[in-house]
């Protein structure tokens, strides 16, 4: 919850809401929510686990791009 609040505050302060990189990061965050729900239903599916990992790494990479862009 703290990450969401501080991220929203930073995006507002830096006027980044229309930034395509931020939009992609938010879309990946929604995707992770869906994948985590799927992971709860099917906990032993390797593809879901790897997808969560890949999406998480992409979110970190996009966050780094946002700070240096």
HTML snippet that shows the backbone in 3Dmol.js (N, CA, C, O; Angstrom):
<script src="https://3Dmol.org/build/3Dmol-min.js"></script>
<div id="view" style="width:600px;height:400px;position:relative"></div>
<script>
const pdb = `
ATOM      1  N   UNK A   1       0.821  -1.182   0.000  1.00  0.00           N
ATOM      2  CA  UNK A   1       0.000   0.000   0.000  1.00  0.00           C
ATOM      3  C   UNK A   1       0.876   1.261   0.000  1.00  0.00           C
ATOM      4  O   UNK A   1       0.565   2.252  -0.661  1.00  0.00           O
ATOM      5  N   UNK A   2       1.963   1.197   0.747  1.00  0.00           N
ATOM      6  CA  UNK A   2       2.876   2.345   0.791  1.00  0.00           C
ATOM      7  C   UNK A   2       3.480   2.595  -0.587  1.00  0.00           C
ATOM      8  O   UNK A   2       3.633   3.745  -1.000  1.00  0.00           O
ATOM      9  N   UNK A   3       3.824   1.519  -1.300  1.00  0.00           N
ATOM     10  CA  UNK A   3       4.394   1.693  -2.646  1.00  0.00           C
ATOM     11  C   UNK A   3       3.407   2.355  -3.595  1.00  0.00           C
ATOM     12  O   UNK A   3       3.790   3.186  -4.418  1.00  0.00           O
ATOM     13  N   UNK A   4       2.149   1.990  -3.481  1.00  0.00           N
ATOM     14  CA  UNK A   4       1.130   2.578  -4.356  1.00  0.00           C
ATOM     15  C   UNK A   4       0.959   4.059  -4.049  1.00  0.00           C
ATOM     16  O   UNK A   4       0.891   4.884  -4.960  1.00  0.00           O
ATOM     17  N   UNK A   5       0.889   4.394  -2.766  1.00  0.00           N
ATOM     18  CA  UNK A   5       0.704   5.792  -2.379  1.00  0.00           C
ATOM     19  C   UNK A   5       1.901   6.660  -2.761  1.00  0.00           C
ATOM     20  O   UNK A   5       1.729   7.756  -3.294  1.00  0.00           O
ATOM     21  N   UNK A   6       3.103   6.178  -2.492  1.00  0.00           N
ATOM     22  CA  UNK A   6       4.281   6.983  -2.828  1.00  0.00           C
ATOM     23  C   UNK A   6       4.471   7.062  -4.344  1.00  0.00           C
ATOM     24  O   UNK A   6       4.879   8.103  -4.859  1.00  0.00           O
ATOM     25  N   UNK A   7       4.182   5.982  -5.057  1.00  0.00           N
ATOM     26  CA  UNK A   7       4.285   6.009  -6.519  1.00  0.00           C
ATOM     27  C   UNK A   7       3.293   6.977  -7.137  1.00  0.00           C
ATOM     28  O   UNK A   7       3.632   7.705  -8.070  1.00  0.00           O
ATOM     29  N   UNK A   8       2.072   6.991  -6.625  1.00  0.00           N
ATOM     30  CA  UNK A   8       1.067   7.927  -7.136  1.00  0.00           C
ATOM     31  C   UNK A   8       1.468   9.368  -6.825  1.00  0.00           C
ATOM     32  O   UNK A   8       1.289  10.258  -7.656  1.00  0.00           O
ATOM     33  N   UNK A   9       2.008   9.594  -5.636  1.00  0.00           N
ATOM     34  CA  UNK A   9       2.448  10.945  -5.270  1.00  0.00           C
ATOM     35  C   UNK A   9       3.595  11.407  -6.168  1.00  0.00           C
ATOM     36  O   UNK A   9       3.613  12.556  -6.609  1.00  0.00           O
ATOM     37  N   UNK A  10       4.540  10.526  -6.438  1.00  0.00           N
ATOM     38  CA  UNK A  10       5.666  10.891  -7.306  1.00  0.00           C
ATOM     39  C   UNK A  10       5.211  11.151  -8.733  1.00  0.00           C
ATOM     40  O   UNK A  10       5.662  12.105  -9.367  1.00  0.00           O
ATOM     41  N   UNK A  11       4.313  10.298  -9.245  1.00  0.00           N
ATOM     42  CA  UNK A  11       3.826  10.476 -10.615  1.00  0.00           C
ATOM     43  C   UNK A  11       3.079  11.797 -10.745  1.00  0.00           C
ATOM     44  O   UNK A  11       3.188  12.480 -11.764  1.00  0.00           O
ATOM     45  N   UNK A  12       2.324  12.152  -9.717  1.00  0.00           N
ATOM     46  CA  UNK A  12       1.625  13.428  -9.745  1.00  0.00           C
ATOM     47  C   UNK A  12       2.578  14.601  -9.635  1.00  0.00           C
ATOM     48  O   UNK A  12       2.430  15.598 -10.343  1.00  0.00           O
ATOM     49  N   UNK A  13       3.541  14.487  -8.762  1.00  0.00           N
ATOM     50  CA  UNK A  13       4.509  15.574  -8.546  1.00  0.00           C
ATOM     51  C   UNK A  13       5.368  15.816  -9.784  1.00  0.00           C
ATOM     52  O   UNK A  13       5.673  16.961 -10.117  1.00  0.00           O
ATOM     53  N   UNK A  14       5.753  14.752 -10.459  1.00  0.00           N
ATOM     54  CA  UNK A  14       6.610  14.869 -11.639  1.00  0.00           C
ATOM     55  C   UNK A  14       5.821  14.935 -12.944  1.00  0.00           C
ATOM     56  O   UNK A  14       6.413  14.958 -14.023  1.00  0.00           O
ATOM     57  N   UNK A  15       4.489  14.964 -12.857  1.00  0.00           N
ATOM     58  CA  UNK A  15       3.600  15.011 -14.036  1.00  0.00           C
ATOM     59  C   UNK A  15       3.913  13.897 -15.019  1.00  0.00           C
ATOM     60  O   UNK A  15       4.142  14.150 -16.202  1.00  0.00           O
ATOM     61  N   UNK A  16       3.924  12.672 -14.532  1.00  0.00           N
ATOM     62  CA  UNK A  16       4.274  11.523 -15.377  1.00  0.00           C
ATOM     63  C   UNK A  16       3.080  10.641 -15.738  1.00  0.00           C
ATOM     64  O   UNK A  16       3.271   9.585 -16.342  1.00  0.00           O
ATOM     65  N   UNK A  17       1.860  11.037 -15.390  1.00  0.00           N
ATOM     66  CA  UNK A  17       0.722  10.144 -15.620  1.00  0.00           C
ATOM     67  C   UNK A  17       0.540   9.780 -17.091  1.00  0.00           C
ATOM     68  O   UNK A  17       0.015   8.706 -17.384  1.00  0.00           O
ATOM     69  N   UNK A  18       0.948  10.621 -18.010  1.00  0.00           N
ATOM     70  CA  UNK A  18       0.779  10.324 -19.436  1.00  0.00           C
ATOM     71  C   UNK A  18       2.015   9.661 -20.054  1.00  0.00           C
ATOM     72  O   UNK A  18       2.041   9.403 -21.258  1.00  0.00           O
ATOM     73  N   UNK A  19       3.021   9.389 -19.251  1.00  0.00           N
ATOM     74  CA  UNK A  19       4.260   8.753 -19.728  1.00  0.00           C
ATOM     75  C   UNK A  19       3.968   7.300 -20.132  1.00  0.00           C
ATOM     76  O   UNK A  19       3.437   6.537 -19.325  1.00  0.00           O
ATOM     77  N   UNK A  20       4.310   6.906 -21.371  1.00  0.00           N
ATOM     78  CA  UNK A  20       4.051   5.535 -21.813  1.00  0.00           C
ATOM     79  C   UNK A  20       4.771   4.484 -20.959  1.00  0.00           C
ATOM     80  O   UNK A  20       4.271   3.371 -20.791  1.00  0.00           O
ATOM     81  N   UNK A  21       5.930   4.832 -20.428  1.00  0.00           N
ATOM     82  CA  UNK A  21       6.650   3.886 -19.582  1.00  0.00           C
ATOM     83  C   UNK A  21       5.870   3.618 -18.300  1.00  0.00           C
ATOM     84  O   UNK A  21       5.786   2.475 -17.853  1.00  0.00           O
ATOM     85  N   UNK A  22       5.305   4.657 -17.712  1.00  0.00           N
ATOM     86  CA  UNK A  22       4.496   4.488 -16.506  1.00  0.00           C
ATOM     87  C   UNK A  22       3.241   3.688 -16.819  1.00  0.00           C
ATOM     88  O   UNK A  22       2.826   2.846 -16.023  1.00  0.00           O
ATOM     89  N   UNK A  23       2.636   3.944 -17.967  1.00  0.00           N
ATOM     90  CA  UNK A  23       1.440   3.200 -18.355  1.00  0.00           C
ATOM     91  C   UNK A  23       1.744   1.707 -18.518  1.00  0.00           C
ATOM     92  O   UNK A  23       0.949   0.859 -18.113  1.00  0.00           O
ATOM     93  N   UNK A  24       2.893   1.396 -19.110  1.00  0.00           N
ATOM     94  CA  UNK A  24       3.299  -0.005 -19.270  1.00  0.00           C
ATOM     95  C   UNK A  24       3.547  -0.640 -17.911  1.00  0.00           C
ATOM     96  O   UNK A  24       3.176  -1.791 -17.684  1.00  0.00           O
ATOM     97  N   UNK A  25       4.169   0.103 -17.010  1.00  0.00           N
ATOM     98  CA  UNK A  25       4.443  -0.417 -15.670  1.00  0.00           C
ATOM     99  C   UNK A  25       3.140  -0.700 -14.930  1.00  0.00           C
ATOM    100  O   UNK A  25       3.018  -1.722 -14.255  1.00  0.00           O
ATOM    101  N   UNK A  26       2.174   0.194 -15.051  1.00  0.00           N
ATOM    102  CA  UNK A  26       0.879  -0.017 -14.398  1.00  0.00           C
ATOM    103  C   UNK A  26       0.132  -1.210 -15.004  1.00  0.00           C
ATOM    104  O   UNK A  26      -0.518  -1.973 -14.289  1.00  0.00           O
ATOM    105  N   UNK A  27       0.232  -1.359 -16.318  1.00  0.00           N
ATOM    106  CA  UNK A  27      -0.406  -2.513 -16.971  1.00  0.00           C
ATOM    107  C   UNK A  27       0.220  -3.821 -16.489  1.00  0.00           C
ATOM    108  O   UNK A  27      -0.485  -4.803 -16.261  1.00  0.00           O
ATOM    109  N   UNK A  28       1.536  -3.831 -16.337  1.00  0.00           N
ATOM    110  CA  UNK A  28       2.208  -5.023 -15.822  1.00  0.00           C
ATOM    111  C   UNK A  28       1.824  -5.300 -14.375  1.00  0.00           C
ATOM    112  O   UNK A  28       1.742  -6.458 -13.965  1.00  0.00           O
ATOM    113  N   UNK A  29       1.590  -4.258 -13.609  1.00  0.00           N
ATOM    114  CA  UNK A  29       1.157  -4.431 -12.230  1.00  0.00           C
ATOM    115  C   UNK A  29      -0.217  -5.106 -12.173  1.00  0.00           C
ATOM    116  O   UNK A  29      -0.456  -5.974 -11.333  1.00  0.00           O
ATOM    117  N   UNK A  30      -1.103  -4.706 -13.061  1.00  0.00           N
ATOM    118  CA  UNK A  30      -2.419  -5.357 -13.145  1.00  0.00           C
ATOM    119  C   UNK A  30      -2.254  -6.817 -13.581  1.00  0.00           C
ATOM    120  O   UNK A  30      -2.910  -7.709 -13.044  1.00  0.00           O
ATOM    121  N   UNK A  31      -1.373  -7.051 -14.558  1.00  0.00           N
ATOM    122  CA  UNK A  31      -1.105  -8.414 -15.011  1.00  0.00           C
ATOM    123  C   UNK A  31      -0.593  -9.286 -13.872  1.00  0.00           C
ATOM    124  O   UNK A  31      -0.989 -10.445 -13.750  1.00  0.00           O
ATOM    125  N   UNK A  32       0.281  -8.735 -13.040  1.00  0.00           N
ATOM    126  CA  UNK A  32       0.799  -9.506 -11.906  1.00  0.00           C
ATOM    127  C   UNK A  32      -0.324  -9.862 -10.942  1.00  0.00           C
ATOM    128  O   UNK A  32      -0.353 -10.966 -10.399  1.00  0.00           O
ATOM    129  N   UNK A  33      -1.246  -8.933 -10.731  1.00  0.00           N
ATOM    130  CA  UNK A  33      -2.399  -9.233  -9.874  1.00  0.00           C
ATOM    131  C   UNK A  33      -3.206 -10.404 -10.404  1.00  0.00           C
ATOM    132  O   UNK A  33      -3.616 -11.280  -9.643  1.00  0.00           O
ATOM    133  N   UNK A  34      -3.432 -10.417 -11.706  1.00  0.00           N
ATOM    134  CA  UNK A  34      -4.167 -11.525 -12.329  1.00  0.00           C
ATOM    135  C   UNK A  34      -3.372 -12.832 -12.219  1.00  0.00           C
ATOM    136  O   UNK A  34      -3.924 -13.882 -11.890  1.00  0.00           O
ATOM    137  N   UNK A  35      -2.073 -12.747 -12.499  1.00  0.00           N
ATOM    138  CA  UNK A  35      -1.233 -13.942 -12.419  1.00  0.00           C
ATOM    139  C   UNK A  35      -1.152 -14.479 -10.990  1.00  0.00           C
ATOM    140  O   UNK A  35      -1.139 -15.693 -10.789  1.00  0.00           O
ATOM    141  N   UNK A  36      -1.097 -13.600 -10.008  1.00  0.00           N
ATOM    142  CA  UNK A  36      -1.057 -14.056  -8.614  1.00  0.00           C
ATOM    143  C   UNK A  36      -2.363 -14.724  -8.219  1.00  0.00           C
ATOM    144  O   UNK A  36      -2.357 -15.710  -7.482  1.00  0.00           O
ATOM    145  N   UNK A  37      -3.481 -14.200  -8.702  1.00  0.00           N
ATOM    146  CA  UNK A  37      -4.768 -14.856  -8.442  1.00  0.00           C
ATOM    147  C   UNK A  37      -4.795 -16.236  -9.094  1.00  0.00           C
ATOM    148  O   UNK A  37      -5.286 -17.196  -8.500  1.00  0.00           O
ATOM    149  N   UNK A  38      -4.275 -16.336 -10.298  1.00  0.00           N
ATOM    150  CA  UNK A  38      -4.192 -17.627 -10.980  1.00  0.00           C
ATOM    151  C   UNK A  38      -3.251 -18.568 -10.243  1.00  0.00           C
ATOM    152  O   UNK A  38      -3.496 -19.773 -10.180  1.00  0.00           O
ATOM    153  N   UNK A  39      -2.185 -18.026  -9.692  1.00  0.00           N
ATOM    154  CA  UNK A  39      -1.223 -18.828  -8.942  1.00  0.00           C
ATOM    155  C   UNK A  39      -1.845 -19.399  -7.655  1.00  0.00           C
ATOM    156  O   UNK A  39      -1.500 -20.503  -7.233  1.00  0.00           O
ATOM    157  N   UNK A  40      -2.752 -18.649  -7.044  1.00  0.00           N
ATOM    158  CA  UNK A  40      -3.439 -19.143  -5.846  1.00  0.00           C
ATOM    159  C   UNK A  40      -4.313 -20.341  -6.205  1.00  0.00           C
ATOM    160  O   UNK A  40      -4.409 -21.301  -5.440  1.00  0.00           O
ATOM    161  N   UNK A  41      -4.950 -20.278  -7.376  1.00  0.00           N
ATOM    162  CA  UNK A  41      -5.831 -21.362  -7.813  1.00  0.00           C
ATOM    163  C   UNK A  41      -5.028 -22.580  -8.255  1.00  0.00           C
ATOM    164  O   UNK A  41      -5.412 -23.715  -7.971  1.00  0.00           O
ATOM    165  N   UNK A  42      -3.920 -22.350  -8.945  1.00  0.00           N
ATOM    166  CA  UNK A  42      -3.068 -23.440  -9.439  1.00  0.00           C
ATOM    167  C   UNK A  42      -1.646 -23.231  -8.942  1.00  0.00           C
ATOM    168  O   UNK A  42      -0.790 -22.792  -9.711  1.00  0.00           O
ATOM    169  N   UNK A  43      -1.368 -23.535  -7.667  1.00  0.00           N
ATOM    170  CA  UNK A  43      -0.076 -23.170  -7.076  1.00  0.00           C
ATOM    171  C   UNK A  43       1.133 -23.916  -7.639  1.00  0.00           C
ATOM    172  O   UNK A  43       2.263 -23.468  -7.445  1.00  0.00           O
ATOM    173  N   UNK A  44       0.933 -25.019  -8.316  1.00  0.00           N
ATOM    174  CA  UNK A  44       2.089 -25.791  -8.767  1.00  0.00           C
ATOM    175  C   UNK A  44       2.339 -25.667 -10.262  1.00  0.00           C
ATOM    176  O   UNK A  44       3.022 -26.506 -10.850  1.00  0.00           O
ATOM    177  N   UNK A  45       1.795 -24.630 -10.880  1.00  0.00           N
ATOM    178  CA  UNK A  45       1.998 -24.402 -12.302  1.00  0.00           C
ATOM    179  C   UNK A  45       3.255 -23.557 -12.500  1.00  0.00           C
ATOM    180  O   UNK A  45       3.307 -22.390 -12.111  1.00  0.00           O
ATOM    181  N   UNK A  46       4.250 -24.164 -13.106  1.00  0.00           N
ATOM    182  CA  UNK A  46       5.535 -23.489 -13.295  1.00  0.00           C
ATOM    183  C   UNK A  46       5.430 -22.298 -14.232  1.00  0.00           C
ATOM    184  O   UNK A  46       6.110 -21.292 -14.030  1.00  0.00           O
ATOM    185  N   UNK A  47       4.594 -22.395 -15.246  1.00  0.00           N
ATOM    186  CA  UNK A  47       4.465 -21.305 -16.214  1.00  0.00           C
ATOM    187  C   UNK A  47       3.938 -20.037 -15.541  1.00  0.00           C
ATOM    188  O   UNK A  47       4.385 -18.934 -15.857  1.00  0.00           O
ATOM    189  N   UNK A  48       3.002 -20.187 -14.626  1.00  0.00           N
ATOM    190  CA  UNK A  48       2.463 -19.023 -13.924  1.00  0.00           C
ATOM    191  C   UNK A  48       3.549 -18.403 -13.040  1.00  0.00           C
ATOM    192  O   UNK A  48       3.702 -17.183 -12.999  1.00  0.00           O
ATOM    193  N   UNK A  49       4.293 -19.243 -12.341  1.00  0.00           N
ATOM    194  CA  UNK A  49       5.369 -18.746 -11.479  1.00  0.00           C
ATOM    195  C   UNK A  49       6.423 -18.004 -12.282  1.00  0.00           C
ATOM    196  O   UNK A  49       6.882 -16.940 -11.869  1.00  0.00           O
ATOM    197  N   UNK A  50       6.805 -18.549 -13.414  1.00  0.00           N
ATOM    198  CA  UNK A  50       7.810 -17.894 -14.257  1.00  0.00           C
ATOM    199  C   UNK A  50       7.271 -16.605 -14.869  1.00  0.00           C
ATOM    200  O   UNK A  50       8.019 -15.645 -15.058  1.00  0.00           O
ATOM    201  N   UNK A  51       5.991 -16.581 -15.175  1.00  0.00           N
ATOM    202  CA  UNK A  51       5.379 -15.359 -15.707  1.00  0.00           C
ATOM    203  C   UNK A  51       5.369 -14.246 -14.669  1.00  0.00           C
ATOM    204  O   UNK A  51       5.613 -13.085 -14.995  1.00  0.00           O
ATOM    205  N   UNK A  52       5.086 -14.601 -13.417  1.00  0.00           N
ATOM    206  CA  UNK A  52       5.118 -13.619 -12.336  1.00  0.00           C
ATOM    207  C   UNK A  52       6.539 -13.080 -12.178  1.00  0.00           C
ATOM    208  O   UNK A  52       6.736 -11.877 -12.010  1.00  0.00           O
ATOM    209  N   UNK A  53       7.514 -13.959 -12.231  1.00  0.00           N
ATOM    210  CA  UNK A  53       8.906 -13.543 -12.124  1.00  0.00           C
ATOM    211  C   UNK A  53       9.291 -12.599 -13.264  1.00  0.00           C
ATOM    212  O   UNK A  53       9.888 -11.548 -13.031  1.00  0.00           O
ATOM    213  N   UNK A  54       8.950 -12.973 -14.483  1.00  0.00           N
ATOM    214  CA  UNK A  54       9.304 -12.151 -15.649  1.00  0.00           C
ATOM    215  C   UNK A  54       8.630 -10.779 -15.584  1.00  0.00           C
ATOM    216  O   UNK A  54       9.264  -9.758 -15.847  1.00  0.00           O
ATOM    217  N   UNK A  55       7.356 -10.764 -15.235  1.00  0.00           N
ATOM    218  CA  UNK A  55       6.641  -9.487 -15.143  1.00  0.00           C
ATOM    219  C   UNK A  55       7.210  -8.625 -14.015  1.00  0.00           C
ATOM    220  O   UNK A  55       7.288  -7.404 -14.150  1.00  0.00           O
ATOM    221  N   UNK A  56       7.602  -9.244 -12.919  1.00  0.00           N
ATOM    222  CA  UNK A  56       8.198  -8.501 -11.803  1.00  0.00           C
ATOM    223  C   UNK A  56       9.524  -7.867 -12.212  1.00  0.00           C
ATOM    224  O   UNK A  56       9.802  -6.717 -11.870  1.00  0.00           O
ATOM    225  N   UNK A  57      10.331  -8.613 -12.938  1.00  0.00           N
ATOM    226  CA  UNK A  57      11.604  -8.066 -13.402  1.00  0.00           C
ATOM    227  C   UNK A  57      11.391  -6.917 -14.385  1.00  0.00           C
ATOM    228  O   UNK A  57      12.129  -5.932 -14.365  1.00  0.00           O
ATOM    229  N   UNK A  58      10.382  -7.045 -15.242  1.00  0.00           N
ATOM    230  CA  UNK A  58      10.067  -5.960 -16.175  1.00  0.00           C
ATOM    231  C   UNK A  58       9.604  -4.715 -15.435  1.00  0.00           C
ATOM    232  O   UNK A  58       9.932  -3.599 -15.839  1.00  0.00           O
ATOM    233  N   UNK A  59       8.845  -4.889 -14.358  1.00  0.00           N
ATOM    234  CA  UNK A  59       8.394  -3.747 -13.564  1.00  0.00           C
ATOM    235  C   UNK A  59       9.585  -3.029 -12.952  1.00  0.00           C
ATOM    236  O   UNK A  59       9.631  -1.799 -12.943  1.00  0.00           O
ATOM    237  N   UNK A  60      10.548  -3.785 -12.444  1.00  0.00           N
ATOM    238  CA  UNK A  60      11.752  -3.166 -11.873  1.00  0.00           C
ATOM    239  C   UNK A  60      12.516  -2.412 -12.957  1.00  0.00           C
ATOM    240  O   UNK A  60      12.956  -1.284 -12.734  1.00  0.00           O
ATOM    241  N   UNK A  61      12.675  -3.022 -14.121  1.00  0.00           N
ATOM    242  CA  UNK A  61      13.388  -2.372 -15.224  1.00  0.00           C
ATOM    243  C   UNK A  61      12.685  -1.082 -15.656  1.00  0.00           C
ATOM    244  O   UNK A  61      13.336  -0.064 -15.890  1.00  0.00           O
ATOM    245  N   UNK A  62      11.343  -1.129 -15.760  1.00  0.00           N
ATOM    246  CA  UNK A  62      10.612   0.066 -16.139  1.00  0.00           C
ATOM    247  C   UNK A  62      10.723   1.146 -15.060  1.00  0.00           C
ATOM    248  O   UNK A  62      10.780   2.335 -15.375  1.00  0.00           O
ATOM    249  N   UNK A  63      10.754   0.741 -13.807  1.00  0.00           N
ATOM    250  CA  UNK A  63      10.938   1.703 -12.729  1.00  0.00           C
ATOM    251  C   UNK A  63      12.281   2.402 -12.826  1.00  0.00           C
ATOM    252  O   UNK A  63      12.386   3.603 -12.580  1.00  0.00           O
ATOM    253  N   UNK A  64      13.302   1.647 -13.182  1.00  0.00           N
ATOM    254  CA  UNK A  64      14.632   2.240 -13.365  1.00  0.00           C
ATOM    255  C   UNK A  64      14.620   3.216 -14.543  1.00  0.00           C
ATOM    256  O   UNK A  64      15.203   4.297 -14.465  1.00  0.00           O
ATOM    257  N   UNK A  65      13.957   2.833 -15.626  1.00  0.00           N
ATOM    258  CA  UNK A  65      13.839   3.742 -16.781  1.00  0.00           C
ATOM    259  C   UNK A  65      13.109   5.022 -16.426  1.00  0.00           C
ATOM    260  O   UNK A  65      13.455   6.095 -16.921  1.00  0.00           O
ATOM    261  N   UNK A  66      12.089   4.917 -15.562  1.00  0.00           N
ATOM    262  CA  UNK A  66      11.358   6.107 -15.159  1.00  0.00           C
ATOM    263  C   UNK A  66      12.212   7.065 -14.338  1.00  0.00           C
ATOM    264  O   UNK A  66      12.073   8.283 -14.453  1.00  0.00           O
ATOM    265  N   UNK A  67      13.091   6.515 -13.516  1.00  0.00           N
ATOM    266  CA  UNK A  67      13.908   7.390 -12.673  1.00  0.00           C
ATOM    267  C   UNK A  67      15.019   8.060 -13.464  1.00  0.00           C
ATOM    268  O   UNK A  67      15.496   9.127 -13.079  1.00  0.00           O
ATOM    269  N   UNK A  68      15.433   7.452 -14.559  1.00  0.00           N
ATOM    270  CA  UNK A  68      16.540   8.020 -15.342  1.00  0.00           C
ATOM    271  C   UNK A  68      16.057   8.716 -16.612  1.00  0.00           C
ATOM    272  O   UNK A  68      16.866   9.163 -17.425  1.00  0.00           O
ATOM    273  N   UNK A  69      14.733   8.807 -16.782  1.00  0.00           N
ATOM    274  CA  UNK A  69      14.232   9.369 -18.030  1.00  0.00           C
ATOM    275  C   UNK A  69      13.782  10.744 -17.963  1.00  0.00           C
ATOM    276  O   UNK A  69      13.343  11.300 -18.970  1.00  0.00           O
TER     277      UNK A  69
END
`;
const viewer = $3Dmol.createViewer("view");
viewer.addModel(pdb, "pdb");
viewer.setStyle({}, {cartoon: {color: "spectrum"}});
viewer.zoomTo();
viewer.render();
</script>
